[in-house]
Amino acid sequence: MPFRNLPTADPIAASRGPRSRRWNVGLVGARQHYAVPRMFALGGALEKLYTDFWCPRWMSSVLRHGPAPMRRIAGRRHDDLPAHRVMALDPLRLLAQQWTMRRRYQSTAGLYDAYLLSGAMFGRWTKLRFARRELDASASAYFGFSSTSLETLEHLRERGVPTVLDQIDPGATEHDLVAQESARWAGWEQIPGRPSQAYLERLVQEWHAASAVMVNSRWSADALVAQGVPREKIIVVPIAYEPPRHAPVVAPRPVDRSRPLRVLWLGQVNLRKGFPYLVEAARMLPTVEFEIVGPVHITDHARSLCPPNVRLRGGLPRAEAEAIYRSADLFVLPTISDGFAITQLEAMAAGLPVIATPNCGEVVTDGVDGMIVPPRNGEAIASAITRLDDDRTLLQSMQEAALRKVPHFSLSAVQNRLMNALGQLPAFAVRAFVTTGPMISCFE
């Protein structure tokens, strides 16, 4: 490792720890209710949020009374984030991005090619913003998300600024599993196929360019190690979640034995989420009501195979999800693969126990606030639901435990875990020099 002489300097910290840095965040969409930039903003450490669209307060107040698409746009903001800290794409770039996505949504490969193009556009735009800024590499840091960060990560690496890439899913491992499901459930998938190789290669390049790769579950960590990412470069930090401030206080609900058990699914209706196995379970439990909320990505043929006790409602604006959660007794997530699945925490915040698989974020404590079932097993799902249907006292106990779980994933709790994890990595370690003479460095 080469040595080089550095200029004479006063006693300073040559590199600051993660807690004392000013953080820049690049984020497409409103992922995790803006949890990452909010974490840094609430700690006074957010320098800038770069995003594709930001809804001004005046526009939000108008759009939230319109139809569902407008209400979704109205939600593209958060009061925790000061407007002067936010920089968004100009409207023409955003419209071009949306047109590209719609035009290519004819196949899975085409869709991921659209993700590739829009991600590269956002990466180049963010890189240009940084190229025009003066940066103190010892005091700045960047946090970006997979498929949208490559150009920025490479630029900041050249300038010595440490970076964190949030890999939001298990990468190619997840797509391999979905391909297996597609073969098993022929005729179910609305748009079959795999992501393009170019998209997957972009992820690999991002892993290489980042100082640290953050995943939200051990499931994802193991998948990335299998794809060649060094274990020592990976940190596992869960997603942060705090209930909306306007949400009513949820209290443990009384056991109502006079009506059927209501089971909720909220999320994309597709093979990756394990929907066919929920259908299998529903057929075994004709007296249980299954409410399915989320964008439907299965064929009409697959819909026709759902039994009468399964109700497909389609997607709803985020603001309306709270009432849906409160109307149910139990939440089910039979996922084949998820980077985390924040719906687990949303459900628990509403007092719902969660039935999940191990192939997602570690939220459920089996037998306490929910149950863990093996993936690809409709009978196991049905057995778990039956146990709680038969024992409503146990159901109520789990509902109470679910409410107690949520604070463990607060913004402050997750930020502390993130900072502690980063502090163990060389790129973020504090290195102090106390000499005022010529300094010798071996850190390059």
C-alpha positions, 0 to 999 in steps of 0.5 A, spaced: 500 500 500 503 506 497 505 512 502 504 519 500 506 525 504 500 530 506 501 537 507 502 540 514 496 541 518 493 543 525 491 537 529 484 535 526 480 529 525 483 526 518 476 522 517 470 523 521 465 518 524 458 517 521 455 521 526 458 527 525 458 527 517 453 531 513 449 526 509 446 527 502 441 522 500 439 520 493 432 517 493 427 516 487 420 515 489 417 516 497 420 509 499 419 507 506 415 514 507 422 518 506 425 514 512 432 515 510 432 522 509 428 523 515 432 520 520 438 524 518 434 531 518 431 529 525 438 529 527 440 535 524 445 531 519 441 532 512 445 536 507 440 535 501 435 530 499 436 529 491 429 526 489 425 525 482 419 529 485 417 533 491 410 536 492 409 543 494 405 544 500 400 548 496 399 543 491 399 537 496 393 540 499 389 541 493 391 534 490 389 530 496 382 531 495 382 529 488 382 522 485 386 516 487 392 518 482 392 525 485 392 523 492 398 519 490 402 525 488 400 529 494 403 524 498 410 525 495 412 530 501 413 529 508 413 535 513 419 532 517 423 535 511 424 542 510 423 544 503 430 548 502 434 541 503 430 538 497 432 538 490 428 535 485 428 533 478 425 538 473 418 537 471 420 535 463 425 530 466 420 527 470 415 526 464 420 523 460 422 518 465 414 516 466 413 516 459 419 511 458 417 507 464 410 506 461 412 505 454 417 499 456 412 496 460 410 490 455 415 485 458 419 484 465 426 485 461 423 491 458 420 494 465 427 493 468 430 496 462 426 502 463 428 502 471 435 502 468 434 508 463 431 512 469 436 510 474 442 512 470 438 518 468 437 520 476 444 518 477 447 522 472 443 528 474 445 527 481 452 526 479 452 533 476 449 536 482 455 534 486 460 536 480 458 543 481 459 543 489 465 544 493 465 538 498 469 536 504 471 529 504 472 528 511 465 531 513 460 529 508 457 522 506 452 520 501 446 515 501 443 512 495 439 506 493 440 500 488 439 502 480 439 509 481 446 511 484 452 508 480 454 515 477 454 518 483 457 513 487 463 513 482 464 520 482 464 521 489 469 515 490 474 519 486 473 525 490 474 521 497 467 521 499 464 515 503 458 512 500 452 507 502 448 503 497 441 501 500 440 494 496 433 494 496 432 487 494 436 480 494 438 482 487 439 476 482 437 471 487 430 473 488 429 473 480 431 466 480 426 464 485 421 468 481 423 464 475 422 458 479 415 460 481 413 462 474 415 455 472 411 452 477 404 456 476 404 457 469 399 462 466 399 466 473 404 471 471 401 477 468 408 479 465 413 473 465 420 473 464 426 476 467 430 482 468 435 484 463 442 482 464 444 489 463 440 491 469 443 486 474 450 488 471 448 495 474 447 492 481 454 489 481 457 495 479 454 499 484 456 494 489 463 495 487 463 502 487 460 503 494 464 504 500 458 500 504 452 496 502 446 496 506 441 491 506 435 490 510 435 483 512 439 477 513 436 474 507 438 479 503 445 479 506 446 472 505 443 473 497 448 478 496 454 474 499 452 468 494 453 473 488 460 475 490 459 481 495 464 481 501 461 479 507 465 485 511 462 490 506 455 489 508 451 492 513 444 489 515 440 495 518 432 494 518 427 499 515 425 504 520 417 506 521 413 510 525 406 511 525 403 517 521 402 523 526 395 523 525 393 516 526 389 515 531 392 511 537 391 504 537 388 500 543 388 492 544 381 490 541 376 486 544 375 479 541 369 478 537 367 471 536 361 473 533 364 474 526 369 470 521 376 472 522 378 477 517 385 476 514 389 482 510 394 482 505 396 488 503 402 489 497 403 487 490 399 481 488 404 477 484 408 470 485 414 473 488 409 475 494 407 468 494 400 469 492 398 462 490 399 459 496 395 464 500 389 462 495 391 454 497 390 456 504 383 460 503 380 454 499 382 450 506 378 455 510 372 457 507 369 461 513 375 465 513 375 472 510 381 474 506 381 481 504 387 483 498 389 490 497 394 492 492 396 492 485 394 486 481 399 483 477 396 476 476 392 474 470 385 473 469 385 466 469 389 466 476 383 471 479 378 466 477 381 460 481 380 464 487 375 462 492 369 466 494 372 468 500 378 472 497 376 479 495 381 482 490 380 490 491 386 493 487 391 498 489 389 504 494 392 510 496 397 510 502 393 514 506 387 510 506 391 504 508 390 505 515 383 504 515 384 497 511 389 495 517 384 497 522 378 493 519 382 486 519 384 481 525 391 478 522 396 480 517 399 475 512 405 475 508 407 469 505 413 472 501 418 468 497 423 473 497 423 481 500 428 485 502 424 487 508 417 488 507 415 494 511 408 492 511 409 487 517 410 494 521 405 497 518 400 492 520 403 491 527 402 498 528 395 497 527 395 491 532 395 486 527 399 479 528 403 477 522 404 471 519 410 471 515 416 467 512 423 467 513 425 470 507 424 477 509 426 482 514 426 479 521 420 483 525 416 477 527 417 473 534 414 467 532 409 465 537 409 472 540 407 477 535 405 473 529 408 466 526 413 464 521 411 459 516 416 456 511 415 459 504 411 455 498 407 452 503 399 453 503 398 448 508 402 451 513 399 458 512 392 455 513 394 451 519 397 458 522 390 462 521 386 456 524 390 456 530 388 463 531 381 463 529 380 457 534 384 461 540 381 468 539 385 469 546 391 467 543 390 472 537 388 478 542 395 476 546 399 477 539 395 483 537 397 486 544 405 484 543 404 487 535 403 494 538 409 493 543 414 491 537 413 497 533 417 502 537 423 498 536 423 500 529 423 507 530 427 512 526 432 514 532 432 506 534 434 505 526 439 511 525 443 508 532 443 501 529 446 504 522 451 509 525 453 503 529 454 499 523 458 504 519 462 506 525 465 499 524 467 500 517 474 502 515 471 508 510 467 511 516 472 510 522 475 516 525 482 517 524 485 523 528 492 526 526 495 530 532 502 532 529 503 539 526 509 537 522 509 533 515 504 527 515 505 520 512 498 517 510 497 509 508 490 510 508 490 510 500 
